[in-house]
């Protein structure tokens, strides 16, 4: 049995290259569930794994793809039977374990969750790791008191994958959403998703000397990090929270503790890779019930395996808008 996959290789000089190849099923890694993949997507980590590696890939040749959805072909675990629809996100699949940029994948049953009833595998990957991360961030903000009607919620990196889903979800839940973007051409797109205010990235990119500014935001989903996160912390309402989900703007945080001490601001770290099964299932249930599917369709950029080398470079360069959905069988 053979299948097609995007294979990343590294030469003797350390240079990587990616191409679609035909592989034998015997080459799949160890695992107790084999899945016929239907759809995958492209995340920032995928861009690193398709291209320079970013320290994520341990061995070559490698098949990237940190998430996928499809149908179980074979299972040695009683929780899954042939024909079951499943989703995989996290657990370093696509990094240290071959991932979803292929027509077949073999993984551990513990890493999977059932596809929620009423959701297609295509919709699941339009949501993907980015959408799951957005929902985990919103759940954390809600657990710390965020409710609609108490002020605008800021979303940084709003035109990206995590940001797009966060904007649509928060708007659908009744929040006033302010979307930060450095690309003026995305303004109409973000307003269509439900943003009521567009904040140019330049307004928040500059580090200020004052540790506190006027209280402006009731909550924040931050995909940027760096100086922008430091600036946002000083603009949060008293007792408000920021859910940190990314570092597109840098890993350092040039901030002070003043917002935490004088305004009781909370900085919440969001990780989707090692989330326990029950939390992943709960987050997917909320996504199924509260994700506006017509908005989801607006985000989708269709792609095939052959498009992935270009899209991997594009997402690292900040050129991808919305959610790339990869039909691995096209």
C-alpha positions in Angstrom: 0.0 0.0 0.0 1.4 3.4 -1.0 0.3 7.0 -0.2 1.4 10.5 -1.1 3.1 12.8 1.4 5.0 16.0 1.6 8.5 14.8 2.5 11.1 17.2 3.9 14.8 16.2 3.5 18.1 17.7 4.6 21.3 17.5 2.6 24.9 17.2 3.9 25.2 21.0 4.1 22.1 21.3 6.3 19.8 22.7 3.6 16.2 21.4 3.6 14.0 20.8 0.7 10.3 19.6 0.5 8.6 17.7 -2.2 5.5 15.5 -2.7 6.6 11.8 -2.8 5.0 8.4 -2.9 5.8 6.3 0.2 5.1 2.8 1.3 2.7 2.3 4.3 5.5 0.3 6.0 7.4 3.6 6.3 4.9 5.1 8.7 6.1 5.5 12.3 4.9 3.4 15.2 1.5 4.0 16.7 -1.7 2.0 17.5 -4.1 3.9 15.2 -3.8 4.3 11.4 -5.8 7.2 9.9 -6.7 7.9 6.3 -6.1 11.6 6.4 -8.7 13.8 4.5 -7.7 17.3 5.5 -4.8 19.1 7.2 -3.8 22.8 7.4 -0.8 25.1 7.7 0.3 26.7 11.0 3.4 28.7 11.9 5.1 25.6 13.2 4.3 23.9 9.9 6.2 26.7 8.1 9.2 26.0 10.3 9.1 22.3 9.8 8.6 22.5 6.0 11.4 25.0 5.8 14.4 25.6 8.2 13.2 23.3 10.9 13.3 25.8 13.7 14.8 23.2 16.1 11.4 21.3 16.0 12.3 18.5 13.6 14.6 15.8 15.1 15.2 13.5 12.2 15.0 13.5 8.4 13.3 12.6 6.1 10.3 14.0 7.8 6.6 14.5 7.1 5.2 17.7 8.6 1.7 18.7 9.5 0.8 19.4 13.2 -2.9 18.6 12.8 -5.2 16.5 10.6 -8.7 15.1 10.4 -9.7 11.8 8.8 -11.1 8.3 9.1 -9.6 5.5 11.2 -8.4 2.6 8.9 -7.1 0.3 11.6 -6.8 0.5 15.4 -5.3 -1.6 18.2 -7.1 0.5 20.8 -10.7 -0.2 21.8 -11.6 3.5 21.8 -11.4 3.7 18.1 -12.8 1.4 15.3 -12.3 1.4 11.6 -14.6 4.0 10.1 -14.5 6.4 13.1 -13.9 10.1 12.2 -11.1 11.7 14.3 -9.1 14.8 14.8 -5.5 15.2 15.9 -3.8 18.3 17.3 -0.7 18.6 19.3 1.5 16.1 21.0 4.4 17.2 18.7 3.0 15.3 15.8 4.4 16.9 12.6 7.5 17.9 14.6 9.1 14.8 16.2 6.5 12.4 14.8 5.3 12.2 11.2 2.2 14.3 10.7 -0.8 15.2 8.6 0.7 16.5 5.4 0.1 13.0 3.9 -2.7 10.7 2.9 -2.0 8.4 5.8 -0.8 8.9 9.4 -0.1 6.5 12.2 -0.4 7.9 15.8 -1.2 6.9 19.4 -4.9 6.7 20.3 -4.2 9.1 23.3 -3.5 11.9 20.9 -6.8 11.7 19.0 -10.3 13.0 19.8 -13.6 12.0 18.1 -14.9 14.4 15.4 -17.9 16.1 17.0 -21.2 15.2 15.5 -22.3 17.7 12.9 -18.8 18.8 12.1 -17.1 17.7 8.8 -13.4 16.9 8.6 -12.9 19.9 6.3 -14.6 22.2 8.9 -12.4 20.6 11.6 -9.3 21.6 9.8 -10.6 25.1 8.9 -10.7 25.4 12.7 -7.6 23.3 13.3 -4.9 23.9 16.0 -5.4 27.6 15.5 -9.1 27.5 16.3 -8.6 25.1 19.2 -6.0 27.4 20.6 -8.4 30.4 20.2 -11.1 28.5 22.1 -8.7 27.5 24.9 -7.7 31.2 25.2 -11.4 32.3 25.4 -12.2 29.6 28.0 -9.3 30.8 30.1 -10.4 34.4 29.8 -14.0 33.3 30.8 -12.6 31.5 33.8 -11.0 34.7 34.9 -14.2 36.7 34.6 -14.6 37.8 31.0 -18.2 38.3 30.0 -19.8 40.2 27.1 -20.8 43.8 27.7 -17.8 44.8 29.9 -15.7 46.5 27.2 -13.8 45.7 24.0 -11.7 42.5 23.7 -8.5 43.0 21.8 -7.1 40.4 19.4 -3.6 40.9 18.2 -2.3 39.3 15.0 -6.0 39.3 14.1 -5.7 38.3 10.4 -3.7 35.2 11.1 -5.1 31.8 11.8 -5.5 32.0 15.6 -6.6 35.7 15.4 -9.2 35.1 12.7 -11.0 32.4 14.6 -10.7 34.4 17.9 -12.3 37.4 16.2 -15.2 35.4 14.8 -15.8 33.4 18.0 -15.7 36.5 20.3 -18.0 38.4 18.0 -20.5 35.5 17.9 -20.4 35.3 21.7 -21.5 39.0 21.9 -18.2 40.7 22.6 -17.1 44.0 21.1 -13.9 43.0 19.2 -11.0 45.2 18.4 -8.7 43.6 15.8 -5.0 44.6 15.5 -3.4 44.2 12.1 -0.4 45.6 10.3 -2.0 44.9 6.9 -4.6 47.6 5.9 -5.8 45.4 3.1 -7.3 42.9 5.8 -9.6 45.5 7.3 -12.7 44.4 5.3 -12.0 40.8 6.0 -11.7 41.4 9.8 -14.9 43.5 9.8 -16.7 40.7 8.0 -15.6 38.3 10.8 -17.2 40.6 13.3 -14.5 43.1 14.4 -16.1 46.5 15.2 -12.8 48.3 15.5 -9.5 48.0 13.6 -6.3 49.0 15.5 -3.3 49.6 13.2 -0.3 47.6 14.5 1.8 50.8 14.6 -0.4 52.1 17.4 0.8 49.3 19.7 4.2 48.4 18.3 6.1 51.2 20.1 7.3 50.6 23.6 6.4 53.4 26.0 8.1 54.4 29.1 4.9 54.6 31.2 4.1 51.2 32.8 0.4 52.1 32.8 -1.8 53.8 30.3 -5.6 54.4 30.2 -7.7 51.3 30.9 -9.0 50.3 27.5 -9.4 46.5 27.1 -11.7 44.0 29.0 -9.6 41.1 27.7 -7.1 40.2 25.1 -6.1 37.2 22.9 -2.5 37.9 22.1 -0.7 36.1 19.2 2.2 38.5 18.9 4.1 38.7 22.2 7.2 40.9 22.5 6.9 44.7 22.8 3.2 44.7 21.8 2.2 42.3 24.6 4.2 44.5 27.0 2.3 47.6 25.8 -1.1 45.9 26.0 -0.5 44.8 29.6 -0.4 48.5 30.6 -3.8 49.2 28.8 -5.8 46.4 30.4 -8.8 47.2 32.6 -8.5 46.5 36.3 -8.6 42.8 37.0 -8.6 42.0 33.2 -6.7 39.1 31.6 -4.5 38.6 28.6 -4.3 35.1 27.0 -0.9 34.7 25.4 -1.0 32.2 22.5 2.0 33.2 20.2 5.2 35.0 19.7 5.0 36.4 16.1 6.5 39.6 17.4 9.3 38.1 19.5 9.9 35.9 22.6 11.2 38.6 24.9 8.8 40.6 27.1 10.1 44.2 27.8 7.5 44.8 30.6 7.3 45.7 34.3 5.3 44.1 37.1 3.3 47.3 37.6 0.2 46.2 35.7 0.0 43.0 37.8 0.5 44.8 41.1 -1.5 48.0 40.6 -4.3 46.7 38.4 -4.4 43.0 39.1 -3.9 42.1 35.5 -3.6 38.4 34.7 -1.2 37.0 32.0 -2.5 33.5 31.0 -0.3 31.2 29.1 -2.1 29.0 26.6 -0.7 25.7 25.4 -2.6 23.4 23.0 0.1 20.7 22.5 -0.3 18.8 25.8 -3.9 19.6 26.7 -5.6 16.7 28.5 -8.2 14.7 26.6 -11.2 16.1 28.5 -10.2 19.7 27.9 -9.7 19.1 24.2 -13.1 17.4 23.9 -14.7 20.3 25.8 -13.1 22.9 23.6 -14.1 21.1 20.4 -17.7 20.9 21.7 -17.7 24.6 22.3 -16.3 25.2 18.8 -19.0 23.0 17.3 -21.7 24.9 19.1 -20.4 28.4 18.9 -18.2 28.7 15.8 -20.2 30.7 13.1 -19.8 28.3 10.2 -20.5 31.0 7.6 -17.6 33.0 9.0 -15.4 29.9 9.0 -16.0 29.6 5.2 -14.9 33.2 4.7 -11.5 32.3 6.3 -10.7 29.2 4.2 -7.9 29.2 1.6 -8.0 25.9 -0.2 -4.7 24.1 -0.9 -3.1 20.8 -1.9 0.1 18.9 -0.9 1.9 20.5 -3.9 1.1 24.0 -2.5 2.7 23.4 0.8 6.4 24.4 0.1 5.1 27.8 -1.0 2.6 28.2 1.8 5.2 27.2 4.4 7.4 30.1 3.3 4.4 32.5 3.1 3.2 31.8 6.6 6.7 32.5 8.0 6.7 35.8 6.1 3.3 36.8 7.5 1.6 36.6 4.1 -1.1 34.0 4.9 -4.6 35.4 5.8 -7.2 33.2 7.5 -7.1 29.4 7.5 -5.4 27.2 4.9 -7.3 23.9 4.4 -5.2 21.3 2.7 -7.1 18.6 0.8 -4.4 15.9 0.9 -6.2 13.8 -1.7 -6.6 16.5 -4.3 
